[in-house]
Amino acid sequence: MDPQNPRTIARVFDWQFKGMRWWFRRSVGLAAILGLSLVILAPAAVAQDDDGPDGDDHVILTGGLVVPEGETAKTAVVFNGDVLIDGTVSETLVVFNGRTEITGTVDEDVVVFNGSVVLRSGSRVGGDVVSRQAPQIEDGATVEGSIDDLQKRWDYWDITFVGRLGWWLAYTVSTLVLGLVLLMLARGLDPASIRALRDRLGATIGFGLLWFVLLPIVAVLLLVTIVGIPLGLFLLFGLGLVYSIGYVVGGLALGRLVVKEPTSRYLAFLAGWGALRVIALVPFLGGIAWLVGTVLGLGTLWVAARAPSGDRTVRVPESPSAEREAV
C-alpha cells in the first residue's frame, strides 16, 4: 500500500470517518427514541398528586400550580400556567408563562419571565422579586430582597463592553482549540462536509435546525421524569459542547465555500471560523452568525453520518502517471 497514492489517502480518510458516523448515527437514534418515549410519558410525570404538593419539588410543563394554605412545596418551576401560593414555597419559585399570585410565603426568589405578579397583603418573599412586568404589591406585603426588572438584570453584562469582550475572547480561544482538535482527530470531517454542502445543502440546513431545536426539548422532557433526571442534566450541561462542535464544523463548511481544495483543511477552517468570530463582535449580527454556523455544522454532521454506502468513498482523480500506466 503506497502511502503517497491518492487512492490510499482517500481510503484512510473514509476509514477514520466511519467510526464517527457509527457513533453519531446511534447516539442520535437513541435521543430520538428517548424523546418519543418521554413525549408519551411526560403528562403523567408532571401531573400533581391528589394529596397536594406538600414537601416536594415541582416542575410543571402546563396546567399551573396551587399550593394550598398550610402546605409546603420546595422549589417550583412552572413553564405554562397560573400559579397561586396560599401556603409556603420553601425555596425558589420560577414561572415562565402565567399569572402569579402570592398570599402566603416564598422563602427565596420569585422569578417570572412572562405574566403578571401579585403580592397580596400579608404575603412574604424572602428573596428578590424579578419579573418583566412591574409587580403589584399590596400594603402589608413584604419583600425582603430587591424588586428588579428582568430585562435590566439579565442584560447588565451584555450591555457592558468589558463583559462582551471577555466573553468574546474566551469563546474565540475555546472554539479555536476545539476546531483544531477535531480536525486532527477526525480527518474525514473535511471531505464529508464538502459532500454535505455540495450534494445535500437543503437537507443539511433542515436537519441542523431540527437537532438544534430538538436536543433541548429532549433534555427538558428527561428532567420531568424521575429516572431521566441524571441524563437530562447531562444533556443540558452538554448542549454547550454540542453546539460548539456544530459551530466549529459550520466554520469549516463556510470556509470551504471560499477556500477550495486542495488547500489545507486548516486554512479553510481558519477562514470560516475567523469570519464568524469577527462578525460575533457585532451584537445583533453576532447572534445570527452563531445560529447559522451552529445549524450548518449540526446538519453537516448529520447528513455526512447518514450518507448512503455509495457516497462514502472519496473520489480522487487519477494522476497523469497512473493514467499512462493504465494505457
C-alpha positions as CSV (number, residue, x, y, z in Angstrom):
1,M,0.0,0.0,0.0
2,D,1.7,3.2,-1.2
3,P,1.1,6.0,1.4
4,Q,1.6,8.6,-1.4
5,N,-1.1,7.2,-3.6
6,P,-4.2,9.4,-3.8
7,R,-6.5,6.4,-3.6
8,T,-4.7,5.2,-0.4
9,I,-5.2,8.6,1.2
10,A,-8.9,8.6,0.3
11,R,-9.4,5.2,1.9
12,V,-7.7,6.3,5.1
13,F,-10.0,9.3,5.3
14,D,-13.0,7.1,4.8
15,W,-12.0,4.6,7.4
16,Q,-11.4,7.3,10.0
17,F,-14.7,8.9,9.4
18,K,-16.7,5.5,9.6
19,G,-16.1,5.4,13.3
20,M,-17.6,8.9,13.8
21,R,-20.5,8.0,11.5
22,W,-21.3,4.9,13.6
23,W,-21.2,6.8,16.9
24,F,-23.2,9.8,15.7
25,R,-25.9,7.7,14.0
26,R,-26.6,5.6,17.1
27,S,-26.4,8.5,19.5
28,V,-29.0,10.5,17.6
29,G,-31.2,7.4,17.2
30,L,-31.1,6.9,20.9
31,A,-32.0,10.5,21.6
32,A,-35.0,10.3,19.2
33,I,-36.3,7.1,20.9
34,L,-35.9,8.8,24.3
35,G,-37.7,11.9,23.1
36,L,-40.6,9.9,21.7
37,S,-41.0,7.9,24.8
38,L,-40.9,10.9,27.1
39,V,-43.5,12.8,25.0
40,I,-45.8,9.9,25.8
41,L,-44.9,9.6,29.4
42,A,-44.4,13.3,30.3
43,P,-48.0,14.2,31.1
44,A,-48.3,11.6,33.8
45,A,-44.9,12.6,35.2
46,V,-45.8,16.3,35.7
47,A,-49.3,15.9,37.0
48,Q,-49.8,16.8,40.6
49,D,-50.8,14.1,43.1
50,D,-54.2,14.2,44.7
51,D,-52.5,14.6,48.1
52,G,-51.3,18.0,47.1
53,P,-47.8,19.4,46.6
54,D,-46.7,19.2,50.3
55,G,-42.9,19.0,50.7
56,D,-42.0,18.2,47.0
57,D,-40.1,19.9,44.2
58,H,-42.3,20.6,41.3
59,V,-41.6,21.0,37.6
60,I,-44.9,21.7,35.7
61,L,-45.0,21.8,31.9
62,T,-48.6,23.0,31.7
63,G,-51.5,23.3,34.0
64,G,-50.3,25.7,36.7
65,L,-49.6,25.1,40.3
66,V,-51.6,25.7,43.5
67,V,-50.1,25.4,47.0
68,P,-53.0,25.5,49.5
69,E,-52.8,27.2,52.8
70,G,-50.9,25.1,55.4
71,E,-49.0,23.1,52.8
72,T,-45.3,23.5,51.7
73,A,-43.6,23.0,48.4
74,K,-39.9,23.2,47.8
75,T,-38.5,24.6,44.5
76,A,-41.3,25.2,42.0
77,V,-40.8,25.6,38.2
78,V,-43.9,26.2,36.0
79,F,-43.5,26.5,32.3
80,N,-47.0,27.4,31.3
81,G,-49.9,28.1,33.7
82,D,-51.2,30.3,36.5
83,V,-49.6,29.9,40.0
84,L,-51.4,30.5,43.3
85,I,-49.3,30.3,46.5
86,D,-51.6,30.3,49.6
87,G,-49.1,28.1,51.6
88,T,-45.3,28.1,51.5
89,V,-42.6,27.6,48.9
90,S,-39.5,26.9,50.9
91,E,-37.1,27.7,48.1
92,T,-37.3,29.5,44.7
93,L,-40.4,30.0,42.5
94,V,-39.8,30.3,38.8
95,V,-42.7,30.9,36.3
96,F,-42.0,31.1,32.5
97,N,-45.5,32.0,31.4
98,G,-48.6,32.6,33.6
99,R,-50.1,34.8,36.2
100,T,-48.5,34.5,39.7
101,E,-50.4,35.4,42.8
102,I,-48.9,35.0,46.3
103,T,-50.9,35.3,49.5
104,G,-48.6,33.0,51.5
105,T,-44.8,32.8,51.7
106,V,-41.9,32.2,49.3
107,D,-38.7,31.9,51.3
108,E,-36.3,32.7,48.4
109,D,-36.6,34.4,45.0
110,V,-39.6,34.8,42.8
111,V,-38.7,34.9,39.0
112,V,-41.5,35.4,36.4
113,F,-40.5,35.7,32.7
114,N,-43.9,36.4,31.3
115,G,-47.1,37.3,33.2
116,S,-48.4,39.5,36.0
117,V,-47.2,39.2,39.6
118,V,-49.5,40.0,42.5
119,L,-48.4,40.0,46.2
120,R,-51.4,40.2,48.4
121,S,-51.5,41.8,51.9
122,G,-49.8,39.5,54.4
123,S,-47.6,37.7,51.9
124,R,-43.8,37.5,52.2
125,V,-41.0,36.9,49.8
126,G,-37.7,36.2,51.5
127,G,-35.5,37.0,48.4
128,D,-35.9,39.1,45.3
129,V,-38.9,39.6,43.0
130,V,-37.7,39.6,39.4
131,S,-40.2,40.0,36.6
132,R,-40.7,41.5,33.2
133,Q,-43.9,43.3,34.2
134,A,-44.0,45.6,37.3
135,P,-45.3,43.5,40.2
136,Q,-48.5,44.6,42.1
137,I,-47.6,44.8,45.8
138,E,-50.4,45.5,48.2
139,D,-49.9,47.2,51.5
140,G,-48.9,44.7,54.1
141,A,-46.9,42.5,51.7
142,T,-43.2,42.0,52.5
143,V,-40.3,41.7,50.0
144,E,-37.0,41.3,51.9
145,G,-34.8,41.4,48.8
146,S,-35.0,43.8,45.8
147,I,-37.6,44.3,43.1
148,D,-35.8,44.1,39.7
149,D,-36.8,44.3,36.1
150,L,-36.0,41.0,34.4
151,Q,-34.5,42.6,31.2
152,K,-32.3,45.1,33.0
153,R,-31.0,42.4,35.4
154,W,-30.1,39.9,32.8
155,D,-28.7,42.4,30.2
156,Y,-26.3,44.0,32.6
157,W,-23.2,42.1,31.5
158,D,-24.4,42.2,27.9
159,I,-24.5,46.0,27.7
160,T,-21.0,46.4,29.2
161,F,-18.1,46.4,26.8
162,V,-15.8,44.6,29.2
163,G,-18.3,41.8,29.7
164,R,-18.9,41.3,25.9
165,L,-15.2,41.5,25.1
166,G,-14.3,39.0,27.9
167,W,-16.9,36.5,26.7
168,W,-15.8,37.0,23.0
169,L,-12.2,36.3,23.8
170,A,-12.9,33.2,25.9
171,Y,-15.2,31.7,23.3
172,T,-12.8,32.6,20.5
173,V,-9.9,30.7,22.1
174,S,-12.2,27.8,23.1
175,T,-13.6,27.3,19.6
176,L,-10.2,27.6,18.0
177,V,-8.7,24.9,20.2
178,L,-11.8,22.7,19.7
179,G,-11.7,23.1,15.9
180,L,-8.1,22.3,15.6
181,V,-8.5,19.2,17.8
182,L,-11.5,18.0,15.7
183,L,-9.5,18.4,12.5
184,M,-6.6,16.4,13.9
185,L,-8.8,13.6,15.3
186,A,-11.4,13.4,12.5
187,R,-9.6,13.9,9.2
188,G,-12.6,12.6,7.3
189,L,-14.6,15.5,8.5
190,D,-13.4,17.9,5.8
191,P,-14.3,15.8,2.7
192,A,-17.6,14.8,4.5
193,S,-18.5,18.4,5.0
194,I,-17.7,19.2,1.3
195,R,-20.0,16.4,0.2
196,A,-22.8,17.5,2.5
197,L,-22.8,21.1,1.2
198,R,-22.3,20.1,-2.4
199,D,-24.9,17.4,-2.7
200,R,-27.4,18.0,0.1
201,L,-27.5,21.6,1.1
202,G,-31.2,21.7,1.8
203,A,-31.1,18.5,4.0
204,T,-28.0,19.9,5.8
205,I,-29.9,23.1,6.8
206,G,-33.1,21.3,7.6
207,F,-31.5,18.6,9.8
208,G,-29.3,21.1,11.5
209,L,-32.3,23.2,12.5
210,L,-34.2,20.1,13.7
211,W,-31.5,18.9,16.0
212,F,-30.8,22.5,17.3
213,V,-34.4,22.7,18.5
214,L,-34.9,19.0,19.4
215,L,-32.0,18.5,21.8
216,P,-33.1,21.0,24.5
217,I,-36.6,19.7,24.2
218,V,-35.4,16.1,24.9
219,A,-33.4,17.4,27.8
220,V,-36.4,19.1,29.4
221,L,-38.6,16.1,28.9
222,L,-35.9,13.9,30.6
223,L,-35.9,16.3,33.6
224,V,-39.6,15.8,34.3
225,T,-39.2,12.1,34.8
226,I,-37.6,10.6,37.9
227,V,-35.4,8.1,36.1
228,G,-34.4,10.6,33.4
229,I,-33.2,13.5,35.6
230,P,-29.5,12.5,35.5
231,L,-29.5,12.0,31.7
232,G,-31.4,15.2,31.3
233,L,-28.9,17.2,33.4
234,F,-26.0,15.6,31.5
235,L,-27.7,16.6,28.2
236,L,-28.4,20.2,29.3
237,F,-24.8,20.6,30.5
238,G,-23.5,19.0,27.3
239,L,-25.5,21.3,25.0
240,G,-22.8,24.0,25.1
241,L,-20.3,21.4,23.9
242,V,-22.6,20.0,21.2
243,Y,-23.5,23.5,19.9
244,S,-19.8,24.5,20.0
245,I,-18.9,21.4,17.9
246,G,-21.6,22.3,15.5
247,Y,-20.3,25.9,15.4
248,V,-16.7,24.9,14.5
249,V,-17.8,22.4,11.9
250,G,-20.0,25.1,10.4
251,G,-16.9,27.3,10.3
252,L,-15.1,24.7,8.4
253,A,-18.0,24.3,6.0
254,L,-18.3,28.0,5.4
255,G,-14.5,28.2,4.9
256,R,-14.6,25.5,2.2
257,L,-17.1,27.7,0.3
258,V,-14.2,30.2,-0.2
259,V,-11.0,28.1,0.3
260,K,-11.3,25.3,-2.2
261,E,-9.5,22.0,-2.3
262,P,-6.6,21.0,-2.4
263,T,-5.8,23.9,0.0
264,S,-5.3,22.7,3.6
265,R,-8.3,22.0,5.7
266,Y,-6.7,24.0,8.5
267,L,-6.6,27.1,6.3
268,A,-10.3,26.5,5.3
269,F,-11.3,26.2,8.9
270,L,-9.4,29.4,9.9
271,A,-11.0,31.3,7.1
272,G,-14.6,30.3,8.1
273,W,-14.0,30.4,11.8
274,G,-12.3,33.8,11.6
275,A,-15.1,35.3,9.7
276,L,-17.7,34.1,12.2
277,R,-15.6,35.4,15.1
278,V,-15.2,38.9,13.5
279,I,-19.0,39.0,12.9
280,A,-19.5,38.0,16.6
281,L,-18.2,41.4,17.7
282,V,-21.4,43.0,16.3
283,P,-24.1,42.5,18.9
284,F,-27.1,41.6,16.7
285,L,-25.3,40.1,13.7
286,G,-23.1,38.0,16.0
287,G,-26.1,36.1,17.3
288,I,-27.3,35.4,13.8
289,A,-23.9,34.3,12.7
290,W,-23.6,31.9,15.7
291,L,-27.0,30.4,14.9
292,V,-26.2,30.0,11.2
293,G,-22.8,28.4,11.9
294,T,-24.2,26.0,14.5
295,V,-27.2,24.9,12.5
296,L,-25.0,24.4,9.4
297,G,-22.4,22.4,11.4
298,L,-25.0,20.1,13.1
299,G,-26.7,19.5,9.7
300,T,-23.3,18.7,8.2
301,L,-22.5,16.1,10.8
302,W,-26.0,14.5,10.5
303,V,-26.1,14.4,6.7
304,A,-22.5,13.1,6.5
305,A,-23.3,10.4,9.0
306,R,-26.4,9.3,7.1
307,A,-24.6,9.2,3.7
308,P,-25.5,6.1,1.7
309,S,-22.8,3.5,1.1
310,G,-22.4,4.6,-2.5
311,D,-21.4,8.1,-1.3
312,R,-18.9,7.1,1.3
313,T,-15.9,6.8,-1.0
314,V,-13.9,9.9,-1.6
315,R,-13.3,10.2,-5.3
316,V,-9.8,11.3,-6.2
317,P,-8.9,12.0,-9.8
318,E,-6.4,9.7,-11.4
319,S,-2.9,11.1,-11.5
320,P,-1.4,11.6,-15.0
321,S,1.2,8.8,-14.3
322,A,-1.5,6.4,-13.3
323,E,-3.4,7.1,-16.5
324,R,-0.2,6.4,-18.6
325,E,0.4,3.1,-16.7
326,A,-3.3,2.1,-17.4
327,V,-2.7,2.8,-21.1
